[in-house]
Amino acid sequence: MAVSGRICALALGIVLVVPVRLGAQSAHPEPGASFGDDYAPRPAFPQQTRAHGPAEPSPVDVQVLASGLHHPWSFAFLPDGRILIAERPGQMRILSEGRLSPPLTGLPPIKAIGTKGLQDIALDPDFARNRMVYVAYFAPNPANPTPDSEEAMEAWLKLPPAVREAHKIGFESVGRARLSDDATALENFQLILAAPSMGVRRLVFARDGSLLITADTPGAGDLPTGFEPQALNNLYGKVLRINPDGSIPRDNPFRNRRGVRPQIFAYGFRDPEGAALDPRTGLLWISENGPRGGDELNLVRPGRNYGFPAISYGLDFQRRLLGTGKLQAPGMEQPVYFWTPSMATSGLAIYDGDLFPQWRGDIFLGALAAKRLIRLHLENGKVAEEEHLLIDRGKRLRDVRQGPDGALYILTDEDPGELLRLAPKS
């Protein structure tokens, strides 16, 4: 029997009511029950989960290009062949001919606490001319000098939402600066977006030059913080879209709606750790961490609602159903693919190089908890094959990108961390 309900969110004194119809199938007939490690929700359509592997494993060679990195988070290929690497504790270095440079100067103050710190970097599409670098980072709050520790972060996350907002430990921020001609410093750093109500994950330039930003949920949606990803008056659990100077594009889907944050491009996400443009279509794909199961691969379209936490294929950390207890609901998008149990997906790349012609169009995702590289082969928009690589290395993988030479490059989320190069086996 179809029922309808409302999800209400209260933030900054504004109440936003989002109508939600709950008419789709339930994951289980008893909401509130807990489930075991064998939890396997029924997919909405064939090939949405548990695709078969290849007939033969892909033969690849792995080369360690750099080691001794401190929880590296992201990297970018400079036009001259060098690689700019961001490390979560708050420094950037350049890899050149196997050697790491001293940390670049000119970065803003960065607070490294929990999994926050210096995160994604992206080069301006016109970098060869303007040398602009875009940076996602966690800025300290001088009025609340919380110790940089996991315990302090957990204690802050457990505070009631209103108390958290009044005692912010920092500000999620996006800025830009010019890489100096000698590549030793960032010059004229400029803040273009700052807000306490988001967790910046990835930066991706769209084909039209706008900047797409993935933002997570406080406590990644595992704490009793309400339905923030479903409310449009905050930036939690959203994909944002801004111009390179921080202004709002005129065609953003919610720009002219009263009480709605105009930066929002799409909403209803938990923890979108990976993001990349499809080189064929220009559309944005993201990988999203579920809590206990329910990791997702999503194709993002403007103005769409991707459901979290109202619908989810995952459980909370007490092994109970999330949100409404539903897997599907009208007006909410389904993931292209999902995983149970969790892989803890991270960086994402879509391959279009020549070194692996058989992989053109395939999606690659790093996995943190599962410690592997995941390859997804799609046919007619659905996952037809799933292959797991680099399992024997036993490393948490944070980011994956295609290099200008057609090889795949992967960062391990370790201290010390490594930059790996994946090429065909000779």
C-alpha positions as CSV (number, residue, x, y, z in Angstrom):
1,M,0.0,0.0,0.0
2,A,1.4,3.4,-1.0
3,V,1.9,5.9,1.7
4,S,3.2,9.5,1.6
5,G,5.2,11.4,4.1
6,R,7.2,14.6,4.6
7,I,10.7,15.2,5.5
8,C,11.3,18.4,7.4
9,A,14.7,20.0,8.0
10,L,15.5,22.9,10.2
11,A,18.6,24.9,9.6
12,L,19.6,28.5,10.2
13,G,16.0,29.2,11.2
14,I,14.5,28.2,7.9
15,V,12.2,25.3,7.5
16,L,12.2,23.4,4.2
17,V,9.6,20.8,3.5
18,V,10.4,18.3,0.8
19,P,7.5,16.0,-0.1
20,V,8.4,12.3,-0.4
21,R,6.1,9.5,-1.5
22,L,6.9,6.1,0.0
23,G,5.2,3.7,-2.3
24,A,8.1,1.5,-3.4
25,Q,9.1,-1.9,-2.1
26,S,10.5,-2.2,1.3
27,A,13.9,-3.9,2.0
28,H,12.3,-6.0,4.7
29,P,8.9,-6.2,6.3
30,E,10.1,-5.2,9.8
31,P,11.7,-1.7,9.9
32,G,13.8,-1.4,13.0
33,A,15.1,-5.0,12.8
34,S,18.8,-5.6,12.6
35,F,20.6,-7.7,9.9
36,G,23.8,-9.7,9.6
37,D,26.7,-9.5,7.3
38,D,24.8,-11.5,4.7
39,Y,22.4,-8.6,4.1
40,A,21.7,-8.5,0.3
41,P,18.9,-6.2,-0.7
42,R,17.0,-6.9,-3.9
43,P,18.2,-4.7,-6.8
44,A,15.7,-2.5,-8.7
45,F,16.8,-3.9,-12.1
46,P,19.1,-6.6,-13.5
47,Q,22.9,-5.8,-13.5
48,Q,22.5,-3.3,-10.6
49,T,24.8,-5.3,-8.3
50,R,27.1,-8.3,-8.1
51,A,28.2,-8.5,-11.8
52,H,30.3,-11.4,-12.8
53,G,34.1,-11.1,-13.2
54,P,36.1,-11.5,-16.5
55,A,36.8,-14.9,-17.9
56,E,40.5,-14.2,-17.4
57,P,42.2,-11.7,-15.1
58,S,43.7,-8.7,-16.7
59,P,47.5,-9.0,-17.0
60,V,49.0,-5.8,-15.6
61,D,52.4,-4.5,-14.3
62,V,52.6,-2.2,-11.3
63,Q,55.4,0.3,-10.8
64,V,55.9,2.4,-7.6
65,L,56.6,5.9,-8.8
66,A,56.8,7.6,-5.3
67,S,56.8,6.5,-1.7
68,G,57.0,8.2,1.6
69,L,53.8,10.3,1.1
70,H,51.7,11.3,4.0
71,H,48.1,10.2,3.5
72,P,48.0,11.4,-0.1
73,W,44.5,12.5,-1.2
74,S,44.7,13.6,-4.9
75,F,47.0,14.5,-7.7
76,A,47.1,16.3,-11.1
77,F,49.3,16.0,-14.1
78,L,51.1,19.2,-15.1
79,P,51.6,19.9,-18.8
80,D,55.4,19.3,-18.5
81,G,54.9,15.8,-17.3
82,R,55.4,16.4,-13.6
83,I,52.8,15.4,-11.0
84,L,51.3,17.7,-8.3
85,I,50.4,15.7,-5.2
86,A,48.2,16.8,-2.3
87,E,48.7,15.2,1.1
88,R,46.0,15.3,3.7
89,P,48.0,16.8,6.6
90,G,48.3,20.0,4.6
91,Q,51.1,20.0,2.0
92,M,51.6,19.8,-1.7
93,R,54.6,18.4,-3.4
94,I,55.7,17.8,-7.0
95,L,57.0,14.5,-8.3
96,S,59.6,15.0,-11.0
97,E,61.8,12.1,-12.4
98,G,61.2,10.0,-9.3
99,R,62.0,12.7,-6.8
100,L,59.6,14.6,-4.5
101,S,60.0,18.3,-4.1
102,P,59.9,20.2,-0.8
103,P,56.4,21.2,0.2
104,L,55.1,24.2,-1.8
105,T,54.6,27.4,0.0
106,G,51.5,29.7,-0.2
107,L,48.8,27.3,1.0
108,P,46.2,28.8,3.4
109,P,46.0,27.5,7.0
110,I,44.7,23.9,7.0
111,K,43.2,21.9,9.9
112,A,44.0,18.2,9.6
113,I,41.5,16.3,11.9
114,G,40.0,12.9,11.3
115,T,39.8,12.4,7.6
116,K,39.7,16.2,6.9
117,G,42.6,18.3,5.8
118,L,44.0,19.1,2.4
119,Q,41.8,17.1,-0.1
120,D,41.2,17.4,-3.8
121,I,43.1,19.5,-6.3
122,A,42.1,20.3,-9.9
123,L,43.9,22.3,-12.6
124,D,42.1,25.0,-14.4
125,P,41.1,23.9,-18.0
126,D,43.3,26.7,-19.2
127,F,46.2,25.9,-16.9
128,A,48.8,26.0,-19.6
129,R,48.0,29.8,-19.9
130,N,47.0,30.9,-16.4
131,R,48.6,28.2,-14.1
132,M,45.6,28.2,-11.8
133,V,45.2,25.4,-9.3
134,Y,41.9,24.8,-7.4
135,V,42.1,23.3,-3.9
136,A,39.5,21.7,-1.5
137,Y,40.6,21.9,2.2
138,F,39.4,22.2,5.8
139,A,40.2,25.6,7.2
140,P,40.6,26.0,11.0
141,N,38.1,28.1,13.1
142,P,40.3,30.5,15.2
143,A,37.4,30.9,17.7
144,N,37.4,27.1,18.4
145,P,40.9,25.7,18.4
146,T,39.9,22.1,18.8
147,P,42.8,19.6,19.1
148,D,43.7,17.9,15.9
149,S,42.7,14.4,17.0
150,E,40.3,11.6,16.0
151,E,38.7,11.8,19.5
152,A,38.0,15.5,19.2
153,M,36.4,15.0,15.8
154,E,34.2,12.2,17.0
155,A,33.1,14.2,20.1
156,W,32.2,17.2,17.9
157,L,30.2,15.0,15.5
158,K,28.1,13.7,18.4
159,L,27.0,17.1,19.5
160,P,23.4,18.1,18.6
161,P,23.3,19.9,15.2
162,A,22.5,23.3,16.6
163,V,25.5,23.0,19.1
164,R,27.8,21.8,16.3
165,E,26.8,24.8,14.1
166,A,27.5,27.2,17.0
167,H,30.9,25.6,17.8
168,K,32.3,24.9,14.4
169,I,35.7,23.2,14.4
170,G,36.5,24.5,10.9
171,F,35.2,25.5,7.5
172,E,35.0,23.4,4.4
173,S,36.6,25.5,1.8
174,V,37.5,25.7,-1.9
175,G,40.1,28.2,-3.1
176,R,42.3,28.9,-6.1
177,A,45.9,30.2,-6.6
178,R,48.5,30.5,-9.3
179,L,51.3,28.0,-9.4
180,S,54.5,30.0,-9.5
181,D,56.6,29.9,-12.7
182,D,59.3,27.9,-10.8
183,A,56.6,25.6,-9.3
184,T,57.7,26.1,-5.7
185,A,54.7,28.1,-4.4
186,L,51.1,29.0,-4.8
187,E,50.6,32.7,-5.4
188,N,47.7,35.0,-4.6
189,F,45.5,32.4,-2.9
190,Q,41.8,33.3,-3.2
191,L,38.9,31.8,-1.3
192,I,35.9,31.1,-3.6
193,L,33.6,29.0,-1.4
194,A,33.4,28.4,2.4
195,A,30.7,26.9,4.5
196,P,30.4,24.9,7.6
197,S,27.5,22.8,6.2
198,M,29.3,20.5,3.9
199,G,32.3,18.3,3.6
200,V,34.2,18.9,0.3
201,R,35.3,15.7,-1.4
202,R,36.0,16.2,-5.2
203,L,36.5,19.0,-7.7
204,V,35.7,18.4,-11.3
205,F,35.6,21.0,-14.1
206,A,32.6,20.6,-16.5
207,R,32.9,21.1,-20.2
208,D,31.3,24.5,-19.9
209,G,34.1,25.6,-17.5
210,S,31.9,25.5,-14.4
211,L,33.3,23.8,-11.3
212,L,31.4,20.8,-9.9
213,I,32.0,20.0,-6.2
214,T,30.9,16.9,-4.3
215,A,30.0,17.4,-0.6
216,D,29.3,14.8,2.1
217,T,27.1,14.6,5.1
218,P,28.3,15.4,8.7
219,G,29.3,12.1,10.3
220,A,28.5,10.7,6.8
221,G,24.9,10.4,7.7
222,D,25.5,7.8,10.5
223,L,24.6,10.1,13.4
224,P,21.1,11.4,14.3
225,T,21.5,14.6,12.3
226,G,18.2,14.3,10.5
227,F,17.6,14.5,6.7
228,E,20.1,17.2,5.7
229,P,20.9,15.7,2.3
230,Q,17.2,15.9,1.4
231,A,16.9,19.6,2.5
232,L,17.9,22.3,0.0
233,N,18.7,25.0,2.5
234,N,22.1,23.5,3.3
235,L,25.0,22.0,1.4
236,Y,25.2,18.6,3.1
237,G,25.1,15.6,0.8
238,K,25.0,17.6,-2.4
239,V,26.8,18.1,-5.7
240,L,27.4,21.8,-6.1
241,R,28.1,23.9,-9.2
242,I,29.8,27.3,-9.2
243,N,31.8,29.4,-11.6
244,P,35.6,29.5,-11.2
245,D,35.4,32.8,-9.3
246,G,32.8,31.4,-6.9
247,S,29.8,33.1,-8.4
248,I,26.6,31.1,-9.3
249,P,25.9,30.0,-12.8
250,R,22.7,31.5,-14.2
251,D,21.4,28.0,-15.2
252,N,21.8,26.2,-11.9
253,P,18.6,24.2,-11.3
254,F,17.7,25.8,-8.0
255,R,19.2,29.3,-8.4
256,N,15.9,31.2,-8.3
257,R,14.1,29.2,-5.6
258,R,13.4,31.0,-2.3
259,G,15.1,29.4,0.7
260,V,17.3,27.2,-1.4
261,R,21.1,27.3,-1.6
262,P,21.8,28.4,-5.2
263,Q,25.0,26.4,-5.5
264,I,23.1,23.0,-5.5
265,F,23.3,21.0,-8.7
266,A,21.9,17.7,-7.4
267,Y,21.2,16.3,-3.9
268,G,20.5,13.3,-1.7
269,F,24.1,11.9,-1.3
270,R,25.9,10.4,1.6
271,D,29.7,10.5,1.0
272,P,30.6,11.1,-2.7
273,E,34.3,10.2,-2.6
274,G,35.0,9.9,-6.3
275,A,33.9,12.0,-9.3
276,A,34.8,12.2,-13.0
277,L,33.4,13.4,-16.3
278,D,32.6,10.9,-18.9
279,P,34.9,11.9,-21.8
280,R,32.3,10.8,-24.4
281,T,29.2,12.5,-23.0
282,G,30.6,15.2,-20.5
283,L,28.2,13.9,-17.8
284,L,29.3,13.5,-14.2
285,W,29.7,10.1,-12.6
286,I,30.3,9.8,-8.8
287,S,31.1,7.0,-6.4
288,E,29.4,7.2,-3.1
289,N,30.2,5.4,0.2
290,G,27.3,3.8,2.0
291,P,27.5,3.3,5.7
292,R,27.3,-0.5,6.1
293,G,26.8,-1.6,2.6
294,G,25.0,0.4,-0.1
295,D,28.1,2.0,-1.8
296,E,26.8,3.4,-5.1
297,L,27.9,4.4,-8.6
298,N,25.7,7.3,-9.8
299,L,25.3,9.2,-13.0
300,V,24.5,12.7,-11.9
301,R,21.9,15.0,-13.7
302,P,21.0,18.5,-12.7
303,G,18.1,18.9,-10.2
304,R,17.8,15.2,-9.4
305,N,17.3,13.7,-6.0
306,Y,19.5,10.6,-5.3
307,G,17.6,9.6,-2.2
308,F,19.9,9.4,0.8
309,P,18.9,8.9,3.6
310,A,15.3,8.4,2.6
311,I,16.2,5.4,0.5
312,S,19.4,3.3,0.6
313,Y,20.7,-0.1,-0.1
314,G,22.8,0.1,3.0
315,L,22.3,-0.3,6.8
316,D,23.4,2.0,9.6
317,F,26.2,1.0,11.8
318,Q,23.8,-0.7,14.2
319,R,22.8,-2.9,11.2
320,R,19.3,-1.3,10.9
321,L,17.5,0.0,7.9
322,L,18.2,3.6,7.0
323,G,15.7,6.4,6.5
324,T,12.3,5.2,5.4
325,G,13.4,1.5,5.2
326,K,12.7,1.7,1.4
327,L,15.0,0.8,-1.5
328,Q,13.1,2.9,-4.0
329,A,10.7,5.8,-4.1
330,P,9.1,7.9,-6.8
331,G,11.0,11.0,-7.6
332,M,14.3,9.6,-6.3
333,E,17.1,8.3,-8.6
334,Q,18.4,4.7,-8.5
335,P,22.2,4.1,-8.6
336,V,23.5,2.6,-11.8
337,Y,25.3,0.0,-9.5
338,F,25.7,-0.7,-5.8
339,W,27.7,-2.9,-3.5
340,T,26.9,-4.9,-0.4
341,P,29.0,-5.3,1.7
342,S,30.8,-2.0,1.5
343,M,33.9,-1.5,-0.6
344,A,34.4,2.1,0.7
345,T,34.8,3.4,-2.8
346,S,37.1,6.4,-3.3
347,G,38.6,8.1,-6.4
348,L,37.0,7.4,-9.8
349,A,38.3,7.6,-13.4
350,I,36.7,6.7,-16.8
351,Y,39.3,5.3,-19.2
352,D,39.6,6.5,-22.7
353,G,43.3,5.9,-23.4
354,D,45.2,3.9,-26.0
355,L,47.5,1.8,-23.7
356,F,44.5,-0.5,-22.7
357,P,42.2,-0.3,-25.8
358,Q,40.0,-3.1,-24.3
359,W,39.3,-0.9,-21.3
360,R,38.0,2.2,-23.2
361,G,34.8,3.4,-21.5
362,D,35.4,1.3,-18.4
363,I,35.0,2.9,-15.0
364,F,37.8,2.5,-12.3
365,L,37.3,3.1,-8.6
366,G,39.7,2.9,-5.7
367,A,38.5,1.1,-2.6
368,L,39.6,2.0,0.9
369,A,38.1,-0.8,3.1
370,A,38.3,-3.5,0.5
371,K,41.9,-2.4,-0.5
372,R,41.6,-2.9,-4.2
373,L,41.1,-1.3,-7.6
374,I,37.6,-2.0,-9.1
375,R,37.1,-2.1,-12.9
376,L,33.5,-1.9,-14.2
377,H,32.7,-2.7,-17.8
378,L,29.4,-1.1,-19.0
379,E,27.2,-2.2,-21.8
380,N,24.1,-0.2,-22.8
381,G,24.5,1.9,-19.6
382,K,24.6,-1.1,-17.2
383,V,27.5,-2.9,-15.5
384,A,28.2,-6.1,-17.4
385,E,31.5,-7.1,-15.7
386,E,33.3,-6.3,-12.5
387,E,37.0,-7.0,-12.0
388,H,39.1,-6.5,-8.9
389,L,42.8,-5.6,-9.3
390,L,45.7,-5.0,-6.9
391,I,44.2,-7.1,-4.2
392,D,47.6,-8.7,-3.4
393,R,49.1,-5.3,-2.5
394,G,46.7,-4.9,0.5
395,K,46.6,-1.1,0.3
396,R,43.8,1.4,0.9
397,L,43.4,3.2,-2.5
398,R,42.4,6.8,-2.3
399,D,42.6,8.2,-5.9
400,V,42.8,6.9,-9.4
401,R,43.4,8.9,-12.6
402,Q,44.4,8.2,-16.2
403,G,47.7,9.7,-17.1
404,P,48.6,11.5,-20.3
405,D,50.5,8.3,-21.4
406,G,47.3,6.2,-21.1
407,A,48.5,4.4,-18.0
408,L,46.4,4.4,-14.8
409,Y,47.9,6.1,-11.7
410,I,46.7,5.2,-8.2
411,L,47.4,6.8,-4.8
412,T,47.4,4.6,-1.6
413,D,45.8,6.2,1.5
414,E,48.7,5.3,3.8
415,D,51.4,6.9,5.9
416,P,53.7,6.2,4.2
417,G,51.7,6.3,1.0
418,E,52.6,5.5,-2.6
419,L,51.9,6.6,-6.1
420,L,51.5,3.6,-8.4
421,R,51.5,3.3,-12.2
422,L,49.4,0.5,-13.8
423,A,50.4,-0.6,-17.3
424,P,49.8,-3.7,-19.5
425,K,52.0,-6.6,-18.6
426,S,54.9,-6.9,-21.0
